[in-house]
Amino acid sequence: MVFALVALVVLALLGAVHRYVWRRFVGDTTAPGSRLRRAGTVAAFVLPLLSVGAMTSGRVGAPFWLQQVLAWPGFLWLACLLYLTLALLVGEVVRPVLLRILARRDAVRAGAESGTSSGTPAETSGTPTEVPGETRPRTEELVKSGSGGVSAPSDAVARTASDAPGPVVEPEAEPASSTSAPAPALHPSRRLFVSRVVGGAAAAAGLATVGYGAYGVLRGPSVRRITVPLAKLPRAAHGFRIAVVSDIHIGPILGRAHTRRIVDTINATSPDLVAVVGDLVDGSVADLGSAAEPLAALRARHGSYFVTGNHEYFSGAEQWIDHVRELGLVPLENARVEIAGFDLAGVNDIAGETEGQGPDFGSALGDRDRGRAAVLMAHQPVVIHDAVEHGVDLQLSGHTHGGQLWPGNLLAELANPTVAGLERYGDTQLFVSRGAGAWGPPVRVGAPSDITVVELASRQA
């Protein structure tokens, strides 16, 4: 029931946002019945349907080729919708300012044109200027008497009548509305111009943002390096380097080439150990097993280790654990291994609790020697308090993507103790990776993908 209500609210919100975007980009800028308006209206219905298809096709077991067909346009549109909407909201502030500026400019022009057309009284009264020395003809000279006489032109009669003594009847004045300039009004063309300027600027800003964010994901993650001092780390382990990679998200969009780029980037750092901290895939082994095969080429002196993330439990966690083992990675399922100078432990993701395979800190850390430094691999940062309770020195996590799409980092901060980077909780330090891939839209804004080389430092060195 709760899920149904949430779904209805989300659908209603998406409908309202699409209506707003259609109005600003299509309704306000195109003529009724035009081809552009028809095309924009069709897109306003088709694009959200593609997005829904992209989000649900994998869950309902659609063929993988169909998932790929829907994923690119469907997920990219979600990113475009976000940044087009944000750009339009900024445009709502600019719109009245532009209208006011244009109205003021038109008023100034109208006033200038009105003053020019009125001229001087001599130019507009219709009375000819009197030339010195010229004698006006008298009326009797212009009107011939007798039968067959022809009347003089009426304007000449009017002019001679003004010379006669006595009151003069002035010609009836024309209504003022026929000669005065109309008051400036908000012309429809002015609104159309502003709508097209604001809409065009919003479209350029939104699409450019999405394009740059997609380029950052498709070119692959960058390498970050941090040094983490551990009080219990012996001198012999000083400088031990762990390549931390999370949230690779192999799926319908990011496939084998994406995995290969990540493996090549990791190997180029020559790490002592590789830690893959969950959310490796978005799909089944049958669909994505071949895309994950480049992981077999990972090279590290002390091996490569893997823990599950929440997305593995959407994709068949047991099958993926077996598959990564075949590729040469060591799954740590609530388990621990001893590395030279410290203990490396790993726990299952909390999403596994629905399958009876959740995190078990007692099994992973309960019987260890607390005089040794302990490094814990756990996908979600929220288990940091369990790590503190069990005396972990450093927890390596992912899951947050650093927010992935700004301002998503603000929402991520509400659900996670740390969104990205290194923070301390009591005697335990927590490092959260922004991840090497992307979920949903293959776009990152304000949270670039990365692989982090964590160098352990001994205080005895």
Steps between C-alpha positions, in 0.01 A plus 500: 500500500777742595694412186191565287448842660863594450480388137190711442666806653810451285293456184294808580816703557652379174179586318497851643866556412449378145198727464705798616789418268262455206333832569824697514681330212207425272178673599654845550730493197305337216180575312193283557479227238855550378733210429732601783217498750380160385854360519555648845172360626582152372842518668336604828311170501761267350807602705349431845375164373853415392626599846249276673595219265871548572442483876270198496614283209775328698276434799227337292743275311490668160752373242841659547499651151176681586651626824788645299266663248296667777789587730680765298208731409299420814771567757654791311160668488476483880827693527385747233167547678678585825730765356250642252259550790767666717597728210136596439455584868793738474335639187187580700705762682640643176172500307322795674820703492527460123132585452539816708808609307331446166181678611702801614693509174178486296348779711801721435481432127128570490550831678775602261291412195200690639706814551644480149164453329331794684746757356427883528157667475588656168580158355189320616215756517424481129530884460759600242775733610444854385762631259588866549389728219249257366136614477234237561232483232159630605202271499321696230800452276479122534123467458356591162147638483227417262379180351757229431732639768736258665552500874853547629666218685362460850839545671542835327159606623597394850817706485323818376229458757759543769581847368142625535403701807295333772525170673677216327370146524798267553490157333388223732798331668563131431485255789823483698523126458559536126822697545641409844742202536353196672626421849764228499357158584651156555507383141472124446819507294687635801391209718588257223844653462572477873367143519726393216805674644450353847406158363797491265741601774353242739523226237861588422600505867316181592614294203859624528506396866375152417740467209800591711388268779458209257843564352654477847345156559580356158865605503552306825591581860793709610748396769507660844759436767465543875716402797333350807705463818411200718621490860533119510663457159855363535798664337528210255158586349572872467414616147270204424278608208138388457322585174139561606235472229125491553176532308632389162140424394560281198164492325302576183691825446844451656635172368824319428688807375412679824638208704816496292564871557465452876733198508764684296475803728540286814793302362677822403518595871685176590303444821587251773133400530174568315177548697175481299241624746168406343250592229706335231203422273144582400382177344541125498813294438335367185470851356812664642746221575707575190502874576659425840774274359767774479508489883710183461785726384525689833853489637594562864774350719256391771204424276156647429204480740126549457196563719139521392301819458125546498483465120649153510190389689286636216708304249558157657764542771595132533561464126713813494704393801580174320581686179741753653672210676549338159651829378762489775348735758457386860148559636493592868162380622503607865859379507852618573851437368835592647714725285858593587458744786116519527172310477278548197133422567187519288128486575199440278282795412197570718275438198586132544295490819189433291667176386648409835845610382544834674815631671639299792763703681549229760607249236722749322662669800393327822800279579787703363803642679406863573865586530520482121369771268173411328376619162134425422336482157128586531295637212277743689641768731206465742662199669778721636360478854531121494855543377579734790352250746723222364819703512552554127774748416392579142177426314494510119157568346319628192127501420441878505657584160583832667145599409569434127265773374508834678301584712467129577784534748259686729269197505794263543610695808162432661540122461873451559743608773762585237432560130858503372851520635662422834345570841562378852248339734661447837808282447372384160560677172247468217594545137215520245576473129292689243510189282633419155173473310147636512157363574206599282606793284864455388557855619684658792476866596694632797618150596756370248572127499825384654725218614680583821840370604496493880854494638522373855747679723654368819555742784805297591671585169 
